[in-house]
């Protein structure tokens, strides 16, 4: 086993007009912190001592690594920072000397959310430094002190985010050790690592066959054969086109993504089965030769799949790392920048996945007709409602035949009750009393995904335990439960609150009862102010640390109650159905 590397959380602040830079860092294991201010010799000393360490950051790939390398190389970091931020130049193209400096890095930025958003979700202080990054003179002692506090705060917040995502880091390190890869692979993304492990190499020519895929020969359709024919018609081989039709009582769209079909505002109990295809896309790649053609040895992918199944049965954590390789391969074959890029195969996987699930749906409809209900179909599974245990047993026999013919495997959840808004939003309790929820309104939240948590909790408590919306909301006295994240996107210059201009891109707002409070508005150049969507008419702002803060008297809980009821109504009519008979706790 390879020696565990030191992990160092790092963040830079650069005032490019003043020749000032600062680096704050924190050791993941010891939690010791260190700050370096305009001291190149000290930074080089730390770097030399930690050449084998992994440097972790939020946007370290796009920014911090290049500042670190510039200082080590003797290149002005202020010039590099300007090129990265103002000119949007990629770091690797600024100076070839930067690429020669070895550095192991791990990126935790998911590209969807800023660090400030995650800090907001965690209930932390999200106020920006009052020191302008356009400062045209060297900062004063007080300004340096403030910048240090700000930079250390971001490092500590990055540390917390890394803790939440540590499993991703561990999975990547496990892959490097399992496949005995070069240490430089630490710097790769999951998809890049998968391509390397599989030995993929893009051809130096265009294939020009994106839509020339075949339909698999194990498919057996009768009633819905016209859907297969739609795909076979070359006039429909256009990714802007889709085909809408009724499948077993549900309007369903067929196109170039996964299957998405569901009854709206649906509720049912007993004899419900959710069937998911195990490793659906990887299985299609293996069984039907639809792995990227850039892979020189396709058997290696199957070997990884088989080893993963074996390790999973042994409860070996390495199986989760191998799962990353299997699951990232489909997305990578649709990414033009990845060596696995092969969109013909990607389209073939996607279309055949829809048709194979349609095949199973058709067999159930032909067997049961109106004596069963098709509840939903998604990318890798289907759900049905039956009338008796005998019908469930007959359904499982259909599944066995389908699996044998298609070379797929199904895993079944037996459900006692379900409440479903649509295919992407539902709550159900299975036979083991376990509750599963999916969707923006009822998903499981975390400290880095925590917007309007009281509304999420109130809806789930009502659906699961039949606790009134008002009870859940009125009983909460924690301010963080009521936080709403507000963002000013790039096309808006700033937001205003009454007469106050706010230059922050991320704000934490709360519904207010005070008539002296205002709406939060966003401003676009030469346009009238627009109220930010899904925010109260009157708000108060608190961007400070709110962990353990109690609710003030001006908080308007009625606004949260009304929003929760509106969302609840999108699940069920008149709130007539709950799961509380089968569950006592939200899991």
MARROGU-530645 format. One record per residue (C-alpha): residue in one letter; y, z, x. Coordinates in steps of 0.1 Angstrom, whole numbers, plus 2048, in hexadecimal, padded with zeros to 3 digits. Layout:
BEGIN
+---------+-------+-----+------+
| residuo | north |  up | east |
+---------+-------+-----+------+
|       A |     Y |   Z |    X |
...
+---------+-------+-----+------+
This chain:
BEGIN
+---------+-------+-----+------+
| residuo | north |  up | east |
+---------+-------+-----+------+
|       X |   800 | 800 |  800 |
|       X |   822 | 7F7 |  80D |
|       X |   83A | 812 |  815 |
|       X |   853 | 81A |  7F9 |
|       X |   875 | 80C |  801 |
|       X |   895 | 820 |  7FF |
|       X |   8AA | 815 |  7E0 |
|       X |   8CF | 817 |  7E3 |
|       X |   8E6 | 812 |  7C6 |
|       X |   906 | 800 |  7D1 |
|       X |   928 | 7F5 |  7C3 |
|       X |   947 | 7E6 |  7D3 |
|       X |   96B | 7E7 |  7C9 |
|       X |   982 | 7CD |  7DA |
|       X |   9A8 | 7CA |  7D7 |
|       X |   9AA | 7A7 |  7E5 |
|       X |   9D0 | 7A6 |  7E9 |
|       X |   9D2 | 7C6 |  7FD |
|       X |   9B5 | 7C2 |  816 |
|       X |   9A5 | 7E1 |  807 |
|       X |   980 | 7E5 |  7FE |
|       X |   96A | 802 |  7F5 |
|       X |   944 | 807 |  7F3 |
|       X |   933 | 823 |  7E0 |
|       X |   90D | 828 |  7E2 |
|       X |   8F3 | 840 |  7D6 |
|       X |   8CF | 846 |  7E2 |
|       X |   8B7 | 843 |  7C5 |
|       X |   89F | 85D |  7D2 |
|       X |   8B5 | 877 |  7E1 |
|       X |   8D3 | 870 |  7CB |
|       X |   8EB | 874 |  7E8 |
|       X |   90B | 860 |  7E6 |
|       X |   920 | 850 |  801 |
|       X |   942 | 83F |  800 |
|       X |   950 | 827 |  81A |
|       X |   974 | 81C |  819 |
|       X |   980 | 7FF |  82F |
|       X |   968 | 809 |  84B |
|       X |   954 | 7EB |  856 |
|       X |   943 | 7FF |  872 |
|       X |   936 | 819 |  85A |
|       X |   929 | 7FF |  842 |
|       X |   917 | 7ED |  85E |
|       X |   908 | 80E |  869 |
|       X |   8FB | 815 |  846 |
|       X |   8EE | 7F1 |  843 |
|       X |   8DC | 7F2 |  864 |
|       X |   8CB | 813 |  85B |
|       X |   8C0 | 805 |  83A |
|       X |   8B7 | 7E1 |  841 |
|       X |   895 | 7E7 |  830 |
|       X |   8A4 | 7F8 |  812 |
|       X |   8A9 | 7E8 |  7F0 |
|       X |   8CD | 7E6 |  7E5 |
|       X |   8D0 | 7E9 |  7BF |
|       X |   8EE | 7DF |  7AB |
|       X |   8FD | 7D2 |  78B |
|       X |   906 | 7AE |  793 |
|       X |   8FC | 7B4 |  7B7 |
|       X |   8EF | 790 |  7B9 |
|       X |   910 | 781 |  7AD |
|       X |   929 | 798 |  7BF |
|       X |   920 | 7B7 |  7D3 |
|       X |   907 | 7A8 |  7EB |
|       X |   921 | 78E |  7F6 |
|       X |   93B | 7A8 |  7FC |
|       X |   923 | 7BD |  811 |
|       X |   918 | 79E |  825 |
|       X |   93B | 793 |  82A |
|       X |   945 | 7B4 |  839 |
|       X |   927 | 7B4 |  850 |
|       X |   92D | 790 |  85B |
|       X |   952 | 798 |  863 |
|       X |   95E | 782 |  846 |
|       X |   97C | 78E |  832 |
|       X |   96C | 79E |  812 |
|       X |   98D | 79A |  7FF |
|       X |   98B | 774 |  803 |
|       X |   967 | 774 |  7F9 |
|       X |   96E | 78A |  7DA |
|       X |   98A | 772 |  7CF |
|       X |   973 | 754 |  7D2 |
|       X |   958 | 766 |  7BF |
|       X |   96E | 772 |  7A3 |
|       X |   98C | 75B |  7A0 |
|       X |   97D | 73A |  7AC |
|       X |   95A | 742 |  79F |
|       X |   94A | 735 |  7BE |
|       X |   925 | 73E |  7C4 |
|       X |   921 | 757 |  7E1 |
|       X |   908 | 742 |  7F4 |
|       X |   920 | 725 |  7F7 |
|       X |   93E | 739 |  805 |
|       X |   932 | 73B |  829 |
|       X |   910 | 733 |  837 |
|       X |   911 | 752 |  84D |
|       X |   90D | 767 |  82E |
|       X |   8EB | 758 |  827 |
|       X |   8DE | 763 |  849 |
|       X |   8E3 | 788 |  843 |
|       X |   8C2 | 797 |  836 |
|       X |   8C6 | 7AD |  818 |
|       X |   8AC | 7B9 |  7FE |
|       X |   8BD | 7BB |  7DC |
|       X |   8B3 | 7C3 |  7B8 |
|       X |   8C8 | 7B8 |  79B |
|       X |   8C9 | 7CD |  77B |
|       X |   8E4 | 7B8 |  769 |
|       X |   8D3 | 7A8 |  74B |
|       X |   8F0 | 78F |  748 |
|       X |   8F5 | 798 |  723 |
|       X |   908 | 7B8 |  726 |
|       X |   922 | 7C5 |  73F |
|       X |   91D | 7E7 |  750 |
|       X |   93A | 7F4 |  73B |
|       X |   926 | 7ED |  71B |
|       X |   908 | 800 |  728 |
|       X |   91F | 81D |  733 |
|       X |   92D | 81D |  70F |
|       X |   90A | 81E |  700 |
|       X |   901 | 83C |  717 |
|       X |   920 | 84F |  70A |
|       X |   931 | 84E |  72C |
|       X |   955 | 849 |  736 |
|       X |   95E | 824 |  734 |
|       X |   983 | 825 |  73D |
|       X |   98D | 80E |  759 |
|       X |   9A0 | 818 |  778 |
|       X |   9C6 | 819 |  773 |
|       X |   9C9 | 809 |  796 |
|       X |   9CE | 7E4 |  792 |
|       X |   9B6 | 7CE |  7A5 |
|       X |   9D4 | 7B6 |  7A9 |
|       X |   9E6 | 7D1 |  7BD |
|       X |   9FC | 7C0 |  7D8 |
|       X |   9FF | 7DD |  7F0 |
|       X |   9E7 | 7F5 |  800 |
|       X |   9DD | 810 |  7E7 |
|       X |   9EB | 833 |  7EA |
|       X |   9D5 | 852 |  7F1 |
|       X |   9D5 | 85A |  7CC |
|       X |   9CC | 837 |  7C3 |
|       X |   9AF | 837 |  7DC |
|       X |   9A3 | 858 |  7CD |
|       X |   9A3 | 848 |  7AA |
|       X |   991 | 829 |  7B6 |
|       X |   977 | 83F |  7C7 |
|       X |   971 | 852 |  7A7 |
|       X |   96E | 831 |  794 |
|       X |   957 | 820 |  7AD |
|       X |   940 | 83F |  7AF |
|       X |   93F | 840 |  789 |
|       X |   932 | 81C |  788 |
|       X |   918 | 824 |  7A2 |
|       X |   90C | 842 |  78E |
|       X |   90B | 82E |  76F |
|       X |   8F8 | 812 |  781 |
|       X |   8E0 | 82D |  78D |
|       X |   8D9 | 837 |  768 |
|       X |   8D4 | 813 |  75E |
|       X |   8BC | 80E |  77B |
|       X |   8A8 | 82D |  76F |
|       X |   8A5 | 81D |  74D |
|       X |   899 | 7FC |  75C |
|       X |   885 | 80A |  779 |
|       X |   864 | 7FC |  76A |
|       X |   872 | 7D9 |  771 |
|       X |   877 | 7E2 |  795 |
|       X |   855 | 7F2 |  798 |
|       X |   844 | 7D4 |  788 |
|       X |   855 | 7BC |  7A1 |
|       X |   84B | 7D2 |  7BF |
|       X |   827 | 7D3 |  7B1 |
|       X |   826 | 7AD |  7B0 |
|       X |   832 | 7AA |  7D4 |
|       X |   817 | 7C2 |  7DF |
|       X |   7FB | 7B5 |  7C9 |
|       X |   800 | 791 |  7D6 |
|       X |   809 | 79C |  7F9 |
|       X |   82A | 789 |  7F8 |
|       X |   846 | 789 |  811 |
|       X |   860 | 7A5 |  80D |
|       X |   87B | 78B |  806 |
|       X |   86C | 786 |  7E4 |
|       X |   87D | 7A6 |  7D9 |
|       X |   89C | 791 |  7D4 |
|       X |   88C | 779 |  7BB |
|       X |   88E | 77B |  795 |
|       X |   86E | 780 |  781 |
|       X |   86D | 75A |  779 |
|       X |   873 | 750 |  79E |
|       X |   859 | 768 |  7A9 |
|       X |   840 | 75A |  790 |
|       X |   847 | 737 |  79C |
|       X |   841 | 741 |  7C0 |
|       X |   821 | 754 |  7B8 |
|       X |   813 | 735 |  7A6 |
|       X |   81D | 71E |  7C2 |
|       X |   834 | 709 |  7AB |
|       X |   849 | 6ED |  7BA |
|       X |   860 | 6D6 |  7A6 |
|       X |   85B | 6B1 |  7AD |
|       X |   877 | 69E |  7BD |
|       X |   879 | 686 |  7A0 |
|       X |   880 | 686 |  77B |
|       X |   861 | 685 |  764 |
|       X |   875 | 67A |  745 |
|       X |   859 | 685 |  72D |
|       X |   868 | 6A4 |  71D |
|       X |   85B | 69C |  6FA |
|       X |   83B | 68A |  704 |
|       X |   823 | 6A7 |  6FD |
|       X |   802 | 6A5 |  6EB |
|       X |   7F5 | 6B9 |  6CD |
|       X |   7D7 | 6CE |  6D6 |
|       X |   7B5 | 6C0 |  6C9 |
|       X |   7A8 | 6E2 |  6BB |
|       X |   7C2 | 6E1 |  69F |
|       X |   7B3 | 6DC |  67C |
|       X |   7CD | 6D7 |  661 |
|       X |   7C8 | 6C9 |  63E |
|       X |   7E3 | 6D5 |  625 |
|       X |   7FD | 6D8 |  640 |
|       X |   7F3 | 6BA |  655 |
|       X |   814 | 6AA |  64C |
|       X |   825 | 6C3 |  663 |
|       X |   810 | 6B8 |  680 |
|       X |   818 | 694 |  676 |
|       X |   83D | 69C |  678 |
|       X |   839 | 6A6 |  69C |
|       X |   824 | 687 |  6A4 |
|       X |   840 | 670 |  696 |
|       X |   853 | 666 |  6B5 |
|       X |   873 | 664 |  6A0 |
|       X |   872 | 689 |  69C |
|       X |   86E | 690 |  6C2 |
|       X |   892 | 69C |  6C3 |
|       X |   89A | 6C0 |  6CA |
|       X |   8B7 | 6BF |  6B2 |
|       X |   89F | 6B8 |  695 |
|       X |   88A | 6D1 |  682 |
|       X |   874 | 6D0 |  663 |
|       X |   877 | 6E8 |  646 |
|       X |   85B | 6EC |  62E |
|       X |   849 | 706 |  619 |
|       X |   82B | 717 |  629 |
|       X |   815 | 72E |  614 |
|       X |   833 | 737 |  5FE |
|       X |   84D | 73B |  61A |
|       X |   867 | 722 |  625 |
|       X |   860 | 71B |  649 |
|       X |   872 | 708 |  664 |
|       X |   85F | 6F4 |  67F |
|       X |   871 | 6E8 |  69D |
|       X |   872 | 6F0 |  6C2 |
|       X |   870 | 716 |  6C3 |
|       X |   856 | 72F |  6B7 |
|       X |   84B | 733 |  693 |
|       X |   863 | 748 |  67E |
|       X |   85A | 74C |  65A |
|       X |   85D | 76B |  644 |
|       X |   861 | 778 |  620 |
|       X |   884 | 787 |  61B |
|       X |   888 | 7AA |  60F |
|       X |   863 | 7AF |  60D |
|       X |   850 | 7D0 |  607 |
|       X |   82B | 7D5 |  604 |
|       X |   80F | 7EF |  60B |
|       X |   7EA | 7EF |  613 |
|       X |   7D3 | 7D4 |  620 |
|       X |   7EE | 7C5 |  637 |
|       X |   7E3 | 7B6 |  658 |
|       X |   7FA | 7AB |  674 |
|       X |   7E8 | 794 |  68D |
|       X |   7F7 | 78C |  6AF |
|       X |   7E9 | 772 |  6C7 |
|       X |   7E2 | 783 |  6E8 |
|       X |   7F7 | 774 |  704 |
|       X |   7FD | 756 |  6ED |
|       X |   811 | 73E |  703 |
|       X |   7FE | 747 |  723 |
|       X |   7DE | 740 |  710 |
|       X |   7EA | 71E |  704 |
|       X |   7F4 | 715 |  727 |
|       X |   7D1 | 71E |  734 |
|       X |   7BB | 711 |  718 |
|       X |   7CE | 6F0 |  712 |
|       X |   7DB | 6E7 |  735 |
|       X |   7FF | 6EE |  72C |
|       X |   808 | 702 |  74B |
|       X |   826 | 6F2 |  75F |
|       X |   81A | 6D3 |  771 |
|       X |   82D | 6E0 |  78F |
|       X |   812 | 6FA |  796 |
|       X |   7FA | 6EC |  7B0 |
|       X |   7DD | 703 |  7A7 |
|       X |   7DC | 70A |  781 |
|       X |   7BD | 720 |  785 |
|       X |   7D2 | 73A |  796 |
|       X |   7E5 | 740 |  775 |
|       X |   7C4 | 746 |  763 |
|       X |   7B8 | 75D |  77E |
|       X |   7D7 | 772 |  77A |
|       X |   7D1 | 773 |  754 |
|       X |   7AD | 77E |  759 |
|       X |   7B6 | 798 |  773 |
|       X |   7D1 | 7A6 |  75C |
|       X |   7B8 | 7AA |  73F |
|       X |   7A0 | 7BC |  757 |
|       X |   7BB | 7D3 |  765 |
|       X |   7C8 | 7DB |  742 |
|       X |   7A6 | 7E7 |  737 |
|       X |   7A6 | 7FE |  756 |
|       X |   7CA | 80B |  74D |
|       X |   7D6 | 7FE |  76F |
|       X |   7FC | 7FB |  76F |
|       X |   7FB | 7DB |  783 |
|       X |   7F1 | 7C9 |  763 |
|       X |   815 | 7CD |  757 |
|       X |   821 | 7BB |  776 |
|       X |   808 | 79F |  771 |
|       X |   814 | 79C |  74D |
|       X |   837 | 794 |  75B |
|       X |   829 | 775 |  76D |
|       X |   816 | 76A |  74E |
|       X |   833 | 76E |  736 |
|       X |   84F | 761 |  74B |
|       X |   83E | 740 |  752 |
|       X |   846 | 730 |  730 |
|       X |   86B | 738 |  733 |
|       X |   86B | 72C |  757 |
|       X |   85D | 70A |  74E |
|       X |   87B | 705 |  737 |
|       X |   894 | 710 |  753 |
|       X |   8A1 | 6F2 |  767 |
|       X |   8A8 | 709 |  785 |
|       X |   885 | 716 |  788 |
|       X |   868 | 705 |  79B |
|       X |   853 | 708 |  77C |
|       X |   86B | 6F2 |  768 |
|       X |   856 | 6DB |  753 |
|       X |   865 | 6D8 |  730 |
|       X |   84A | 6C0 |  723 |
|       X |   831 | 6DC |  727 |
|       X |   849 | 6F5 |  719 |
|       X |   84E | 6E0 |  6F9 |
|       X |   829 | 6DB |  6F7 |
|       X |   822 | 700 |  6F8 |
|       X |   83C | 708 |  6DE |
|       X |   833 | 6ED |  6C5 |
|       X |   80D | 6F3 |  6C8 |
|       X |   813 | 718 |  6C4 |
|       X |   824 | 712 |  6A3 |
|       X |   808 | 6FB |  697 |
|       X |   7EC | 712 |  6A2 |
|       X |   7FB | 72E |  68E |
|       X |   800 | 716 |  671 |
|       X |   7DB | 70E |  673 |
|       X |   7D2 | 733 |  66E |
|       X |   7EB | 737 |  652 |
|       X |   7DC | 718 |  640 |
|       X |   7B8 | 726 |  643 |
|       X |   7C3 | 746 |  633 |
|       X |   7D5 | 734 |  617 |
|       X |   7B7 | 71E |  610 |
|       X |   7A0 | 73C |  60E |
|       X |   7B6 | 754 |  5FA |
|       X |   7D2 | 740 |  5E9 |
|       X |   7E6 | 757 |  5D2 |
|       X |   7CE | 774 |  5DA |
|       X |   7E0 | 77A |  5FB |
|       X |   804 | 779 |  607 |
|       X |   811 | 76A |  627 |
|       X |   82B | 783 |  632 |
|       X |   838 | 775 |  652 |
|       X |   832 | 75F |  670 |
|       X |   842 | 763 |  692 |
|       X |   83F | 754 |  6B5 |
|       X |   81D | 763 |  6BC |
|       X |   810 | 772 |  69B |
|       X |   80C | 772 |  676 |
|       X |   80A | 78D |  65B |
|       X |   7F8 | 78D |  639 |
|       X |   7F4 | 7A3 |  61B |
|       X |   7D2 | 7A5 |  60A |
|       X |   7C4 | 7B5 |  5EA |
|       X |   7A6 | 7C8 |  5F8 |
|       X |   793 | 7D3 |  617 |
|       X |   77A | 7B7 |  60F |
|       X |   796 | 79E |  611 |
|       X |   7A1 | 7AC |  632 |
|       X |   77D | 7A9 |  640 |
|       X |   77C | 784 |  634 |
|       X |   79E | 77E |  645 |
|       X |   790 | 78C |  666 |
|       X |   773 | 774 |  664 |
|       X |   78C | 757 |  660 |
|       X |   79D | 764 |  67F |
|       X |   77D | 765 |  693 |
|       X |   776 | 741 |  68A |
|       X |   79A | 737 |  693 |
|       X |   798 | 749 |  6B4 |
|       X |   778 | 739 |  6BD |
|       X |   785 | 716 |  6B5 |
|       X |   7A7 | 719 |  6C4 |
|       X |   79D | 72F |  6E3 |
|       X |   7B7 | 749 |  6DA |
|       X |   7B2 | 76E |  6D4 |
|       X |   7C2 | 783 |  6B8 |
|       X |   7CB | 7A8 |  6B8 |
|       X |   7CF | 7B8 |  695 |
|       X |   7E5 | 7D4 |  688 |
|       X |   7DA | 7E2 |  666 |
|       X |   7F9 | 7EC |  653 |
|       X |   7FD | 806 |  637 |
|       X |   821 | 7FD |  62D |
|       X |   83C | 7E5 |  637 |
|       X |   860 | 7DF |  62F |
|       X |   86E | 7BF |  63B |
|       X |   891 | 7B0 |  63B |
|       X |   886 | 790 |  64D |
|       X |   870 | 785 |  66A |
|       X |   886 | 796 |  683 |
|       X |   88C | 7B7 |  670 |
|       X |   871 | 7CD |  662 |
|       X |   861 | 7F0 |  663 |
|       X |   83D | 7F7 |  65D |
|       X |   824 | 814 |  660 |
|       X |   800 | 80C |  66B |
|       X |   7DF | 81D |  664 |
|       X |   7E4 | 835 |  682 |
|       X |   805 | 840 |  673 |
|       X |   818 | 82F |  68F |
|       X |   839 | 820 |  685 |
|       X |   846 | 7FF |  692 |
|       X |   869 | 7F2 |  68D |
|       X |   879 | 7D2 |  698 |
|       X |   89C | 7C4 |  694 |
|       X |   8C1 | 7CD |  69A |
|       X |   8C3 | 7E5 |  67D |
|       X |   8A3 | 7F9 |  683 |
|       X |   899 | 7F3 |  6A8 |
|       X |   891 | 80F |  6BF |
|       X |   8B1 | 817 |  6D2 |
|       X |   8B6 | 823 |  6F5 |
|       X |   8D2 | 832 |  70A |
|       X |   8DB | 80E |  715 |
|       X |   8D8 | 7FF |  6F2 |
|       X |   8EA | 818 |  6DC |
|       X |   904 | 808 |  6C4 |
|       X |   909 | 81A |  6A3 |
|       X |   8EA | 82F |  6A8 |
|       X |   8F0 | 844 |  689 |
|       X |   8ED | 826 |  672 |
|       X |   8CD | 81B |  683 |
|       X |   8BF | 83F |  67E |
|       X |   8CB | 842 |  65A |
|       X |   8BA | 821 |  650 |
|       X |   899 | 82B |  660 |
|       X |   89A | 84E |  652 |
|       X |   89F | 83F |  62F |
|       X |   884 | 825 |  633 |
|       X |   86B | 83B |  644 |
|       X |   871 | 85F |  637 |
|       X |   886 | 858 |  617 |
|       X |   8A3 | 86D |  625 |
|       X |   8C3 | 862 |  615 |
|       X |   8DC | 84F |  62A |
|       X |   8F7 | 868 |  623 |
|       X |   8E1 | 885 |  62E |
|       X |   8D9 | 876 |  650 |
|       X |   8FD | 86C |  657 |
|       X |   90E | 88B |  64A |
|       X |   8F6 | 8A2 |  65D |
|       X |   8FF | 892 |  67F |
|       X |   91A | 8A3 |  693 |
|       X |   916 | 88F |  6B4 |
|       X |   933 | 877 |  6BA |
|       X |   91D | 860 |  6CF |
|       X |   908 | 859 |  6AF |
|       X |   926 | 847 |  6A0 |
|       X |   932 | 832 |  6BD |
|       X |   939 | 80D |  6B7 |
|       X |   93C | 7F5 |  6D5 |
|       X |   959 | 7DD |  6D4 |
|       X |   95C | 7C0 |  6EC |
|       X |   978 | 7A7 |  6F2 |
|       X |   966 | 787 |  6FC |
|       X |   974 | 76F |  716 |
|       X |   987 | 759 |  6FD |
|       X |   99C | 777 |  6F2 |
|       X |   9B7 | 783 |  70B |
|       X |   9B7 | 7A8 |  6FF |
|       X |   9B5 | 7BF |  6E1 |
|       X |   9D1 | 7D2 |  6CF |
|       X |   9D0 | 7F3 |  6BD |
|       X |   9EF | 7F6 |  6A8 |
|       X |   A0B | 7EE |  6C0 |
|       X |   9F6 | 7F7 |  6DF |
|       X |   9E9 | 7DB |  6F5 |
|       X |   9C7 | 7E4 |  704 |
|       X |   9BA | 7CF |  721 |
|       X |   997 | 7DE |  721 |
|       X |   97B | 7C6 |  719 |
|       X |   965 | 7E1 |  70B |
|       X |   96F | 7FD |  6F3 |
|       X |   95E | 819 |  6E1 |
|       X |   96C | 81D |  6BD |
|       X |   964 | 834 |  6A0 |
|       X |   96D | 831 |  67A |
|       X |   98B | 847 |  672 |
|       X |   998 | 858 |  652 |
|       X |   9BB | 85A |  660 |
|       X |   9D5 | 843 |  650 |
|       X |   9E8 | 843 |  670 |
|       X |   9CC | 831 |  682 |
|       X |   9C9 | 80B |  684 |
|       X |   9B0 | 7EF |  686 |
|       X |   9A5 | 7E1 |  6A7 |
|       X |   9B1 | 7BD |  6AB |
|       X |   9A9 | 7A2 |  6C4 |
|       X |   9C3 | 78A |  6D1 |
|       X |   9BF | 765 |  6DA |
|       X |   9DC | 752 |  6EA |
|       X |   9F5 | 744 |  6D0 |
|       X |   9DF | 751 |  6B3 |
|       X |   9E4 | 76D |  69A |
|       X |   9D1 | 78D |  6A1 |
|       X |   9AE | 78F |  693 |
|       X |   99C | 7AE |  688 |
|       X |   97C | 7B3 |  69D |
|       X |   95E | 7AD |  687 |
|       X |   949 | 7CA |  67A |
|       X |   963 | 7E4 |  683 |
|       X |   973 | 7FC |  66B |
|       X |   996 | 7F6 |  65D |
|       X |   9A2 | 816 |  66E |
|       X |   993 | 822 |  68F |
|       X |   999 | 83A |  6AB |
|       X |   990 | 833 |  6CF |
|       X |   97F | 84A |  6E7 |
|       X |   975 | 83A |  708 |
|       X |   96F | 85B |  71A |
|       X |   94D | 86B |  71F |
|       X |   941 | 875 |  6FC |
|       X |   91F | 884 |  705 |
|       X |   91C | 8A5 |  6F2 |
|       X |   93E | 89F |  6E1 |
|       X |   93E | 8AA |  6BC |
|       X |   94B | 895 |  69F |
|       X |   970 | 89A |  698 |
|       X |   97D | 8A0 |  674 |
|       X |   98D | 87E |  674 |
|       X |   96C | 86B |  677 |
|       X |   966 | 857 |  657 |
|       X |   941 | 85C |  651 |
|       X |   944 | 849 |  630 |
|       X |   949 | 829 |  644 |
|       X |   928 | 82E |  655 |
|       X |   917 | 837 |  635 |
|       X |   923 | 817 |  624 |
|       X |   918 | 801 |  642 |
|       X |   8F6 | 811 |  642 |
|       X |   8F2 | 80B |  61D |
|       X |   8FC | 7E7 |  620 |
|       X |   8E2 | 7E2 |  63B |
|       X |   8C8 | 7F5 |  628 |
|       X |   8CE | 7DE |  60A |
|       X |   8C5 | 7C0 |  620 |
|       X |   8A2 | 7CF |  623 |
|       X |   89B | 7DA |  600 |
|       X |   8AA | 7D7 |  5DD |
|       X |   8B8 | 7F7 |  5CF |
|       X |   8A7 | 80C |  5EB |
|       X |   888 | 80E |  5D6 |
|       X |   86E | 80F |  5F2 |
|       X |   868 | 825 |  610 |
|       X |   84C | 82D |  628 |
|       X |   850 | 853 |  626 |
|       X |   82E | 859 |  616 |
|       X |   81E | 84E |  637 |
|       X |   835 | 85C |  651 |
|       X |   848 | 87B |  658 |
|       X |   858 | 872 |  679 |
|       X |   86A | 854 |  687 |
|       X |   855 | 849 |  6A5 |
+---------+-------+-----+------+
